[in-house]
Amino acid sequence: MNPYLEIPSPRGRTIIVGDVHGCWNELVEILDRVGFDDDDLLLCVGDLINRGPETWHVAKFFRDTPNAQTALGNHELRLAKYVRGEMSAGWSQLQALADLSPKKQRRWADWLLDLPAVIATPEVVIAHARLDPDRPLEKQKPVHVCGAGRGTVWIDQDKKGIPQWFHRQDEKRPICVGHIRYPQVELVKKRLFALDTGCVYGKRLTALVLPKRKIVSVPAEADHLANARARWILQQRGKPA
């Protein structure tokens, strides 16, 4: 696994999008809303896949778009590790993998496990769940950063809902995370942005546009998680979805 990726400044803007979870239509809408083009850099905080209706369409877009990149999320890690026989899978990973042949599963697992845990540009730092204040960015542990594994998912917060790890770090650039639906997007003014606004739960997909720090969001088309869970239950009962 790759702990760190440094990207130079784009010619245009940097657009950071929250947890997409296979919500392709909402991703298309928000990119249209911000006017994403070839000069911009598109980044995602991770959890591109699982639960939503079009996991592999979203994944292919980020894999095949030259000016797009995503951080490693816990959903990417768990799915890829399951394919390699190194971790158990939940229903959403199994549902996503059912659309792929074994050969394609292995190819996707290789791509997912090569994703960086931390992405840094001259104007922003991105991680899925958190940073470890005791390690430099280049030496972060991907499993910790993406919030994967039993006993490590919970992230302590102060009374204002700000994660405790943030108070212990000294990064001067704004930091963008996902993974948890915090009380608000701009958790610490100009410094910490929480971009998971629950699109797959039927809430909203949110992006931060730099350098102006403009927050843009679009509504979800449906409660995709509930729909996917219902389909899975029917499939397990042997009924057509």
N, C-alpha and C positions, 0 to 999 in steps of 0.2 A: 504494500500500500504506500501511496505517495503522500508524505505529510505536508508538502508545501509547494505552491506554484506562485511565481512572481510574474506579473503581466505588465508590460509598459502601458503608459497612458494611450488611450485610443485617440484617433483624430477627432472623433465626435464626443458623445456623452458616454457615461457608464450607467447602465440600467440594471438594477439588482432586483430580482423577483423572488418572492417567498416560495414556500413549499407548494409545488404544483400538483403532485400526486396524480398524474395522469389526466388532469383536467385540461385537455387540449383546446377546447373552444374558448375557455376563459383565458388561456395563454395567448391565443391568437387575438382575442379582443383587447387585452391589455397592451400588447405590442403595437396593435393598430392605434390604440388611444395615445400612446406616447410617440408614435411615428418612428419606430425602430428602423434603422437603415444600415447600410454596409459600413458606414463610418463609426457607428456606435459599438460599444462592447456590452454584450449581454451576459450577465452572471446570475446564477441561481444559488441559493443558500443550501440546496440539497433537498432530498426527498422528492425527486422528479417522479418517482414511480410508485405503484401499488395503490389500491383502493379506488382510484378514479377510473373512468371508462376507457381511456386511450393511453395506457402506460407506455407502450412501445412507440407510438406515434410521437409522444413528447420526448422520449429518450433518443429516438432517431434524429429529431430536430436538433437537439443539443449536440449529439455526436457529429452530425454532418454539416452544421453551420460553422464556418470558419471563425466568426467573431462571437461565438457563444461558448461558455464554459460553465460547469457546475461543480460545486463542492460535493464531497461525499456525505450522504445522509445515512441515518441508521437503517432506513429501508433499503437503500442500495447495498449497504454492507451485509445485512442479514440475508437478502436474496442471493447475493453472489456467494457468500459463505455456505449457504445451504446447497447450492449447485455443486460446490467443491467438497461437500460432505463434512464441513467443519462447523456447522451451526444448525440448529433446528429452524423450521419455518413456521410462520403463522399462516392463517387462511388466506390473507391478502397476497403473500408471496406465492403460495401455491396457485391461487387464481390467476395471477399474472403469468406465471411460468406455463400454465396450461395452454397458452396461445403459441408456445414456441416448441420447435423440435429439440431433442437433446443436444444436437450440434449447435443450434442457435443459442440455447441456454448457456453453453460453455463459452461461446464467443461474447455474449453479453456479460457474463460473470467476469471475464478478463477485462473488458472495458470498464465496468463499474469499479473493480478493485484498483484500477489505475487512476481513479479520480483523486484529486488532491483534497486533503482534509482542510487545509487553509489556503485561501487565495488572497493575494495581496497585490494592489496596484499602488501607484504613488498617492492616491486619494482615498483608499478604503481598504479595510481588511474584512474578509468574509469567512465564516465558519458555520457549520450547521447548528450546533447546540451551545458551544462554549469554547473558551480558550483556557489553557492551564497557565496561570500567572507565573508558575515556577519554571516554565520552559520557554526558550525563545521560539518565535514563530516557526523557524525552520526545523525544530525538533519536537513539535507537538505529536502526541500519540493519537492516530486516527480514531481508534475505538473510543477513546475518551472524548475527543472533540465532537464526534458525531452523535454522542449520547447513546451508544449501543451497549447492550449487555445488562443482565440482571443486576440490580443494586446500584446501577450508575445512571439510570434514566432520570431520576429526580434531580432537580437543580435548585439548591437553596436560594431563597429570595429574601430581601429585606422587607420592611413594612410597606414600602412603596411599590413593591413588585419588581425591584431591580435585582438581577442575579448577583449573589455575593461575590462570585469570581471577578466580576467587573470592577469592584472596588479595590481589588488587589493587583490589578494590572496597570501598566503605565504606557500603553499604546496611545500615541497622539492622534492617529488617523481615526475617523469614524469606523465603528465596527457594526457589521450587519449579521444577524443570526436568524434562525427559524426555529423549528422543532417544537416550541411551546407557544401557545396563544397567550401572550402577556396582556396586561391591562390596556396598553396603547402601543402604537407603532414607534413613536419617538420616545423611548424610555428615558434617555438622558439627552438633553438638548444638544444637537449637533454631534453627539458622540456615540450613542448606542441606539440602533434601530432593530426592532423585532418584527420581522416581515411575514411570519406565519399568522395569517388572519382567517384560517379555517375554511379555505375554499372547498376542500373535499367534504366538509361537514355541511355545506350549503350556505356558507357565509360569504367571504370575499377573497379574491386574489389581489395581492398588493405588491407594488414595486416602488423602489426609491430611484429617482433619476438624479444623477450627479452631473455637473458640479452644483446645480442650484438647490439640491436637497428637496426636490419636489416629490411628494408622496401621491401616488396614483393608485386607485383600486377599482375593480369591477366586481359586480355581484356574481355569485355562482349560479349556474343554470338549475341546479338541483342539489339535494343532499346525496351526493354521489356515494358516500360511504354506506349510508343506509341501503341504497339501491344495490350496491355491490354485495353487501352482506346478505341481503334477501336472495339474490341470485345464487350465491354460494350455498345457502341453506337448501334451496330447491335442488341444486345440482347434487348435493350430498344425499338427498332423499331419492335421487334417481328420477326426478321430474325434469321436463324441459324448462330451461331458464326463460 
